[in-house]
Every structure is written in structure tokens, then in C-alpha cells.
């Protein structure tokens, strides 16, 4: 089963939303990106939203 992780930064860390090929799997909060990577390094894709040009 492939998993896909959408990641968005927030003031206190990172929010990750996980989908499989078939369905929503879950969502988690991470204080640092390395913990997120440890949990999802086997994902087919990790897509990180990084706004450019915002102050």
C-alpha cells in the first residue's frame, strides 16, 4: 500500500496528513521535521507546503 503525506508548517511545528491509495489514514502533529521523517520515510511521497515570500 502506498502512502502520501501532506505537510504544512505551523508556529509550533508541523502538521502531517496521510492518505493511502484508497483512503484517509490519519493526521499527526510533529514538533520537528526529523520526527516526521522517522515516522513516514517509507511514504511514496511527502509533499511539504512552504510559502515563499511571506514575512
C-alpha positions in Angstrom: 0.0 0.0 0.0 1.4 3.4 -1.0 1.1 6.3 1.4 1.2 10.0 0.7 1.9 12.6 3.3 0.9 16.3 3.0 2.9 18.5 5.4 2.3 22.1 6.4 4.3 24.2 8.9 2.6 25.9 11.8 4.0 28.1 14.6 4.8 25.1 16.9 5.9 22.5 14.4 4.5 20.5 11.5 1.1 19.0 10.7 1.1 15.9 8.6 -2.0 14.4 6.8 -1.6 10.9 5.5 -3.6 9.2 2.7 -3.2 5.7 1.2 -4.1 4.7 -2.3 -7.6 4.1 -1.1 -8.5 6.3 1.9 -7.6 8.8 4.6 -5.2 7.3 7.1 -4.8 10.0 9.7 -3.2 13.3 10.8 -0.4 14.0 13.3 1.5 16.9 14.8 5.3 16.9 15.0 7.5 19.4 16.8 10.3 18.9 14.4 10.7 17.7 10.8 13.1 14.9 11.7 10.4 13.1 13.8 8.0 13.4 10.9 10.6 11.8 8.6 11.3 9.0 11.0 7.6 8.1 11.0 7.0 8.5 7.3 10.3 7.8 5.5 8.6 4.8 3.7 5.9 7.0 2.1 5.6 7.1 -1.6 5.6 10.9 -1.5 6.0 13.6 1.2 4.7 16.9 0.0 5.7 19.9 2.0 4.0 23.3 1.7 6.5 26.1 2.1 5.2 29.6 1.4 7.7 31.7 -0.4 7.9 35.5 0.1 5.8 35.7 3.3 7.3 37.7 6.1 
